[in-house]
């Protein structure tokens, strides 16, 4: 208080105070302008500089084959016309992303020509000069600007409609959870990919919907899908939101449906998607390469699971099939279930482009079955979001109409997006473990926005539940991508990044939950903040380290080097799949009307009536 009073007197007595008051904004008696208050403050800039410096330290780290993949895409898009982008196969790492990402690679190639022209030569063997490594690493850092813009726009005071202090707290929480995400750091800046850019584009599309610019949201989301088509799984959430809450619902609750206005909105959404699709596909269609492009974008022949199984339902399915075959052989029934040689000691039969995915005991899964399960699992949440009226209370005043309920609706959209992408991650065909980032980033942003909207004990309990959910899911997802960094020299990096990430995330969320005390109007100390229960912490703090010890040292000690090399990866996928499946069941139960508020602190799920009793 003394420091604050001293600073206040110093500003008032300073000759610069008159000048600041004349200009207006910071340091003056006038409120800051709209653009001034939305600009990042000094702590935000320092955080962005810090995370960029951390990424620069990772430049010499291990690089996966994805580094050569994107190097080859630079060469293909720079050296060949669009007509040959999806037919060139000199390198095994052929272009299999949509055309807009190919144009992004071509834009990077125009700069790469001044750095090292050798990287733009189409060749079958890898090319990794020092200039190429530094250039490609820097392009990932530069592309992360899209993610930063999305987070800053998402948490801008003009959209939150809350006090400046609350807005800054939400922005700081969002940057902590997203910009410093261990998963993003390991996948993009060590393993090498551009997930930060495409996720940032997704965040911008979601924020445009919150900013009452639904047509812009439709355009940005269409651009996103034509940049990385895996985000098509998030289309049900965005489409349902735009149609239900930006086409006719906002007129319905006021008293009358403006059918003409709703029809115009729907037409604008459809026209946006068609225009972006035409712009993206026209050069390929004109060259007659549409069939080749579609074959690259949807390679169903690669099989149900990747070489390293993503921690989803199919990992449990694959593991159950191997266990069933082992049991059948033990009781003398192995002859009824033929399996390829080495099936028990390797990955999946039918993987690697054979065009057929087989299981020895359980039924074979086809792409149609995987897609159907993903869509069916999404349906309850999409319907619930579409039918939820906003504002829920018809007596809401026009002053509150502008801010409060729109923020709640947007948080609902973020959580719907996280759930829909989790459904796709659980049941999708040939899902990669890196797709978990599509789940954790919207969840983190919803949690950050909830922080600016806490009110009362009910708000505090809701925040604590979602904080526990995020800590659990993010920790499991981050560990699931850690096997991508398999070289011994990177082990300290991935271990420290994950441990520090868990400690900082848990501590930050506990502080944010405890800050609800002054807002609750409650006298006396608040109850201790319990984010996760003993069972959940045992799964994370005991199970994951034990699994890491076995995968790193114990397996070679038990079986010897070179034997059953797939077993540690299979156990990692299966163990993490159990945790992700638990999170999915909790979310699905919540959308089905069950009370799951204690799911992450006590291992129980009850109905709403049981919770009332």
N, C-alpha and C positions, 0 to 999 in steps of 0.2 A: 504493500500500500504506500509506504514511504517513497519507494522508487517511482511508482506511478505518479504520485503527487509532484515529486521533483521534476519528472519529465514533463508533466503538464505545465508547471510554472516556467520551465525552460522554453517550451514552445511558445507560450503566451508572450514571454518577455523578449523572445528573439526577434530581430528585425525581419527575418525571413517569414515570420508568421503572417505579416501583413501581405506579403507577396503571395503566399499560399492561399490566404483567404480571398485574395483578388482572383486567383486562378480558379479556385474551387477544387473539390476532390479531396485527396489525402491531405490531412493536416489542416483543413479548413472547416468552417462551420457548415458548409453546404454538403449535401449528400453526394457521393461520387456518381459520376455518370454511368450509364449502362455498360459501356465498353471498358471503363476503368475498373469497375468492381469485378468484371469477369476475367481480367488479366491475371495470370499466375503471380502470386506474391513471391517474396524472396525465399522462404522455406521451400516452396514448390520448385523453384528454379534450382535450388541447391540439391534437392532430392533427384531431379532429373540429371543434373551434372554428375552426382554420385553414382547413379545406376549406369550411366554411360561410361564412366571411368571403370566401373567393375566389369562391364562388357569388354572394354579394351584390354583388360588384363587376361581375358579368355582367348584372345586372338591366337596365341601359339598352341592352344589346346588341341586335343584330338579332333579330327574331322572325319565324319562318316562318308559313305559313298554318296550321300545326298549332296556333298560339296561338288563332286565330279558331275552329278546329275545336273545341277544348275549351271555349272561351267559349260557343259555340253549344250544346254538350252540357250545360253548366250551365243554360242557359236552357230547353232542352227538358225535362230531367229535373225541373226546378223548377216549370215552368208546366203540364206535361201529366201525365196519369196514365200508368202503365206500358203501358197498352193502346195508346197513341199514340206511344210512344218510337221505334218502328221504322217508322212510317209518315209522320211529320212530315218535310216536305221544303221548307220555306220557304227555308232556306239550302241551298246546294249541299253544305255540309259536314255530311252526315247522320250519325246515330249508327250506327257499324258495329263496336262492341265488344260483348262479351257482357254479360248483365244485371248481373253483380256489379260490373263497372266502372261501369255506369250508376248503380247505387246509390251507389257511391263519389262520382261526380259530384254526385249529389243531396245527399249529406252536405256536400260542399264548398259547394253552392249555398245551403244553410241558413245558412252563415256569410257567404257573399258578399252576402246580402240586407242585412246590416248595414254592409257596406263601400261598395257602390255598387249600388243596385237596378237601375240602367240596364243592367248587364251581363247581367241575367236576362231581358231582353226578346228574344223570338224575332224576328229580323230577317234580311234577306237581305244587308245591307251590313255590313262589319266595324265593331266597336265596340272602341276602344282608349283608354279614359280612363286617366289616370295611376294612379288607385286600382285599376283593373282590372289593369293591367300589374303593379303591385307585389303585388297579392293573388295572382294566378296564379303569379307567380314564387315567392312564398313558399310556396304550396301544394306546389310541386315540391320545395323544400328540406325542408319538413316531411315529405313522403312518403318522403324518403330515409332517415328514421329506421328504416324497415323494413329497408333494406339494411344500415344500421349494426348493428341488432339481429342480423341473420343472420350478419354477419361476426364480431361479438363472441361469439355463441353457438358458431359454428363453431370458433373458436380458444380457447374457454374451457379452462382447465387441467383441469377435471373430465372433459372429453372427450378431451383430448390424452393425459392420463395420463403426462405427462413432468414434468421439473423445471420449477420456476417460471420459470427463466431461458429455457428452451427455449420455453415457452408464450408468454412475452412477445415473444420474437423472431419466432415464427410470427404472432402478432397484428400486430406492427409491419409485417411483410412483407405480410400480407393487406391491411391498411389502405393501405399505400403503393401496392399494385397495383390495388386495387379503388376505394377512396374517392377517390383522386387520378387515376383513369383518365381520360386525355385524351378518349377516346371518349364516356364518360358526361358529362363536363363540356360538351363541344361539343353533343351531341345533346339532353341534358335541359335544360341551363341557358343555352344560347344558342338553338339551334334550337327547343326547347320540346317536351318529352314527359315521360312518367312512367315511363321504363324502370327507373330506380333502384328504385322501389317494387315493380314486378312481379318484377324480378330478385332483390330481397331476399326476396320471398315464396318464390321458387324455392329460394334458399339455405336458408331456414328449413325447407322441406320436406326437403331433402337432409340437413340437420343432424338433424332429428327421426329419420330413419332411422339415423344414426350413434349417436344417443343411445338406441337400443333402444326407440324409440317408433314402431313401423311404422304403427300405425293412425293416429296423429297425422300421420305423413308422408303417408299416403294422403289424409287430409282436407285438409291444406294444399295438396297438389298438385292436388286436385280444385278447390279454391277458386282456385288459380292459373289453371287452364285456363279456368274460367268468369269470370276477370278479363281475361285476354288469351289468346285461343284459339290464337295461334301457338305457345304452349308445349305444345300437344298433340303436337308433333313430339318433345318430350322424354319423352313417355309410355312408349315402348318401353323406355327405360333404367330408369325408375322402376318400371314394372310387372315387368320381368324381375328387378330387384334384390329387390323385395319378395317375389315369389313364390319365387325360387330361394334367397334367403338369409335370409328371415324367415318362411317358411311350413314348409319341410320340410328344408332343408339343415342347419340347426343341430342338428336331432335326428339326421340321418343320420350325421354324422361321429362322434358320440358312440357309436353302435353300433346304435341302433334308431330307426326312424321312428315318431314319434307321429302316426299318421294322423288321429286325432281332433283333436289340437291343430293340425295343419296345416290341416285342413278349417275349423276355427274361424277361423284367421287369414285364409284365403282369403275366407271369408264376410264377415269384418269389413272386408276391403279393398273387396270389391264393394259392401257396404252403405254404406260411406263415400262411394264415388263416386256411387251412386244417390241417396243422401240429399242431397248437395250439388247434384246435377243437378236433382232435384225442387224444391229450395228456390230455385234460380236460375231455372228455366224456368216454374214454376207460374203466376206472375202473367201472364206472356206467353201461356202456353197457355190460361189461363182467358179471356183477352181475345180469343182467336182470332187472334193475331198471330204465331204460330210461323213460318208460311211467309215472312212479311215479314222476320222476324228472321234466318232462315237465309239468305235472299237477300242481306241486308246483310253477314252474317258471312263468306260465301263468294262473293265477287263474281268468278267465273271469267271474266266478260266483259272484265275489265280487261286481260287479255293475259298472256303468259308473263313479260315483263320490265316493270319500272317505267320511267318516263320516263328516269330516270338508272339505268342498269343496275347491279344489285348485282354485285360482283366474284365471280362464281361460274362454273360450267360453262356456263350459258346465255349469259353475256357472251361467252365464247370462241366459242360456237356462232353467236351473232348476228354477231360480227365475221367469222367464217369465211364466213358466208353473203354478207355484203357484199363480201368479197374475191373470192369465187367469182363473184359477179355482175359485178364489175369486170373480172375476167379473161375471162369469157365475152363481154362487150361488146368487149373489146380484140381478140379473135380473130374477131369477127363472128358470135357465137352468141347475142347478147343477145336476139334475137327469140324464142328458145325458152324464155326465162325472163322472162315479163312481170312487171313490178314497178310499184307506184304511183309517181306523179310525186313527185320529191323523196325517193325512198327512200334514195339514196346520201348525201344531205346532211342527213338527219333521223334520227329514232329508228326504232322498229320499226313496220312496217305492221301494222294491226290493233290497235294500242294505243289506250287511251282509251275503253274501254267499247263497242267495236264488236262484241264478241262473237266475234271470230275473230282468231286469231293466225297470221300467214302469214310464210313465208320465201320468198325468190325462187328459190333453188336447192336448198337443203337441205330435207328433209321437214318438214312442219308438226308442231309438238309440241302435244299435248293435255294437259289436266290429269291424265288417267289415266296417261299416260306419265311425267309429272313425278313423280307420287305413287309409281308403281311403282319408278322409279329411286331415289328417296329411301329407300323401305323396303328394297329389295334391298341398297343400299349400307350400311344400318345393320345388317343381319342378322349378318354375321360377328362384329362386336364384341359384339352383344347375346348371341349364342350363347356366345362365349368367356367373357364375364362370368358367365353363368348356370352354365356347367360348371366354373368354377374353384372348387376346394374351399378353404374357409377354416376353420381354419388349414391351410396347405399341408402342414405337418409334423404328422402325427398324434401325435407325442410331445410336443407343446406342453403345458406344465403348466397347471393351472387358474389359477395366479396370472397367467400370461401371457395366458390366454384372455380376460381382462377388458379388456385394453388393447391390446397391440401389434398383434395380427393384425386386430382390429376397425378400428384406424386405417388399416392398409394396405388393408383391404377398402374403407373409405370413400374413400380416395384413388383406388382403382380405379374406384369409382362416379363420382366427380367427373370423371375422365378419360373414362369411358364417356359421361357426359352431354355433355361437350364434343364428343366425336366424333360422337355422334348428332345433336346440333344442327348440327354442321358439315356432316354429310351432308344434312340438311334445307336448310341454307343453300346448298349446292352445287347441289342438284337440285330444290328446291321451286318451286312455281308462284307467280309474281308476288312474289318475295322482295324485301324492301327491304334496302338496305345497312346499316341500323341493326340488323338481326338478328344481325350479327356479335358484338354484345355478349353474346348468349346463349352464345357459344363462349368468349370471352376471360375472362369472370368465373369460371366453373368451373375453367378451366385455372389461373388465378391462385390460387384457393383450394387446389387440389391441390398447387401448387408451394409455397405457404406451409406446408401441413401436412407435406409432404415434408421441409421444413427442420427440423422437430422430430423427424424419424425417421431422420436421416442416420447411417450407420454404415459405416465402412471405405471403402476405395477404390471398391468397387462402388456404394455409396450415393452417393458423391461424383460418380462418372461419370453415374449416373442423374439426379442433380439437375442437373448441367451440361447434359445433353441436353434435359431438359424446360425448363430456363431458356432455352436457345437457341430451342427451339420457341416458347415464349411470346413472347420478344422479337420474333421474326420475324413471327409471326401478328398480335400486338397492334399492331405498328408498321404493317403493311400495312392492317389493319382500321381503325385510327385515321385513316390517310391517306385511306382510301376514303370515310369520312364527311365529310371536310373540305370537299368541294365544296358541301355543304349551307350552308356559310357563304360566300356568294359576293360579299358586298358588300366594297368595298375597305377600309372602315374596320375590318372584322373580320379582315383578312388578318394583321396582326401578332399578333392574339390566337391564331388557330389555328396560326400558324407557331411561336410561342414555346411554346404548350402542348404541341405535338407534339415539338419538339426537346428541351425540358426533360424531358418524359415519357420519351423514349428514353434520355437520359443518366442520369437518376435510376434508371430501371428496370435498365438494364445495370449501373450501378455497385452498386446494392443487391444484385442477384443474384450479382455476382462476389464481393462481400464475404461473402454467405451461403455460397457454395460454398467460399470459402477458409477459413471458420470450421470446416470439417470436419476440418482438420488435427489439432487436439488429440484428436478422437474416433477418428481412424484408428489411433492408436498407431504412427504412422510417424515415424521419426527423420529429421531433415534437412528442408530446405525442400521444399515441394510444387511440383509442376509448375505453370506459369502457367495460370490459368483462361482457357480459350478457349471462349467461348459460341457464337460464330458464325465460320464460315470466311470466307475472302476473297471467294468467290463470293457468299455471302449478304450480306456487308457491302457489296459492290459493288452488288448489287440495291437495297439500302436507301439507302446513303449517296451513291451516284452516280445511280442510276436515278430515285428519287423526287424529289430536287431538280431534276434535268433536266426531268422531267415537269411539275413545278410551275412551272418557269420558262416552259415552252412554253405551259401552260394559262393562265397569268396574263398574260404579255407576248408571248411568241413567236408565238402563233397570229395575233394581230391584226397583228403586224409582217410575217408571211409572207403572209397572205391578205387582210388589211385587215379593218376593223371590219364586223361584220354578215354575214360570209360563213362558211359551214360552222360555224355556232355549236355544233352537236352534236359536232364532231370532238374538241375537248379532253376532253369528258366520256366519249366513246367510248374514247379512248386511255387515260384514267384507269381506267375500268372494266376494260378488257382487260389492262392492265399489272398492276393489283392482282389480277385474276382468275388470272393466271399464278402469282403468289406464293401465293394461297390454294389453288390447285389443287396446287401442290407440297406444301404442308403436308398436304392431304388424302391425297395419294398416300403420303406417308411414314407417316401414321397407319394407313391401310388396309394397307400392307405389313407394319407391325408386328403388326396383328391377324391377318394371314395367316401369321405365323410367321417372317418375315424379320428379319434383324438390321439395325436402322436407327440404331444408336447413334451413327454418324458422319455421319448425313444432314445435319446442320446445321453440321458443321465440315469435311466432305469430301464432294464430290458423288458419293457412291457408296452403293448399297444392295446388300447381299450376303445370301445365305442363312445360316442358323445354322451349317450344316455348313461353309460357306466361311469363316465367321468363326472357327470352331474351328481350321480348318487354317491 
